[in-house]
Amino acid sequence: MPASDNMTGKQASNKIQAPQGMFDILPEDQPFYKKIYGTGEKISSFYGFKEITPPILESTELFEKGTGETTEIVEKQMYSLKTKGGDSLTMRPEFTPSLARAYLEQGMISLPQPVKMFSFGPVFRHEKPQAGRYRQFHQFNLEAFGSKRPIVEVEIIYVFYNILQALGIKKLIIELNSIGDKECIGDYKKLLVRYLKKNESHLCSDCKRRLKINPLRIMDCKQERCKQIVLGAPQIIDHLCKECHNHFKKVLEFLDELGLPYSLNPCLVRGLDYYTRTVFEIIAEDELGRRLGSLVGGGRYDDLVKLFSRKSVPACGGAGGVERIIAIMKERNLNPGETPEPRVFLAQLGDAAKIKSLKLMEDFRKAGILVAESFDRDSLSAQLKNADKLKVLYSLIIGEEEASRDMIIIRDMINGRQTSVKTDKVVGELKKKLKQQ
Ligand code: HAM
């Protein structure tokens, strides 16, 4: 993970730096992103999810309505701007409302349902930067629109679980809860508020405010004093209506049949307004079984699409936090795969040789042989030193004389032996030599 100061929130005032909580993805970290995208793409495509890339900027109203006005994201964390034309746009803080919009706007409602989509890309939240919490981070996101069946949320959990396993991340636990639907949640909220009001003076200031606007969020407050109060609160799982109860029971049965490790967490409510019924998080555990941060979060949201149209479209999905997955991979020494190392170095002297080398690079590229060079250097000894450092097996040398005779010297870097070949034979010759290694 990037270790620059802007990740930790420190910022020197006299220097131009990346914005706080945002960072450069350096060359050494690129293989992690590629690996997560590649693994996610392969597994989710296999399960019928098609890739979709929505715009990074969307109308602010989309998130105000979709993510929800009482969420911290909309209240405090959105990067919003006014365009020159006067439109109010927001850098997406998550994918879900964008995909609900795309589903409606692109007429996907007339396709065979469910419509299953995956996306990968940056999201933006103006949060307090700290370990595992950035202002620009990446999500691998899955959504399925058009099915109310419990098997669909189980499929989403299963696909995420399989992606994490394929990345080598073991010791995972799925935390689950059901927060019911608008039929049962209303009555439950009344009960909860009645209980919390009795304990209001002991709640943190945020929860005192939440008590009025979004009492459910108090259930997952991280403050110790609120946690103590929540321990005695009525649990939503005991107040589900029959349909929600049966739906959740089916989800658990399917998870049992798949042999997935899960635990029920009655305090899991998630911080977004649109959820109904099943909510889940996938969490990595350490050696001692202690739960580390959440790698994936999601759930069912049967009423979101209705906020944008009159159509009722049940849906569910989830998103994996790519930087959190990378952090675990690094901590557990899970290598994202070798970046191929060049085995050949191309050294040249003079302009004619440099141009010939550039053309030759393309022939090597087409033949699938990785070649390093340092076109910027003029001295042959400096170039060969470079080749030594890279531990290549062969160096190809084109001096001024070789360039005029259309020849190349092949130098075996292990025994120092040199042979000359015609330029148009060098790729074939190297192929043969590398095969023998
Ligand atoms: P979320 O829980 O807000 O859900 O984010 C999903 C994941 O993104 C988290 O589990 C975490 O790994 C990562 N994440 C969240 N905030 C940060 C941050 N500030 N820095 C680094 N990583 C972070 C959603 O975004 C929902 N849209 C998921 C969903 C899709 N639900 C239904 N469909």
Boltz pocket constraint, residues with backbone or C-beta under 6 A from the ligand:
constraints:
  - pocket:
      binder: B
      contacts: [[A, 93], [A, 94], [A, 95], [A, 96], [A, 125], [A, 127], [A, 132], [A, 133], [A, 134], [A, 135], [A, 137], [A, 138], [A, 139], [A, 141], [A, 142], [A, 143], [A, 272], [A, 294], [A, 295], [A, 296], [A, 297], [A, 298], [A, 299], [A, 300], [A, 301], [A, 316], [A, 317], [A, 318], [A, 319], [A, 320], [A, 321], [A, 322], [A, 323], [A, 324]]
      max_distance: 6.0
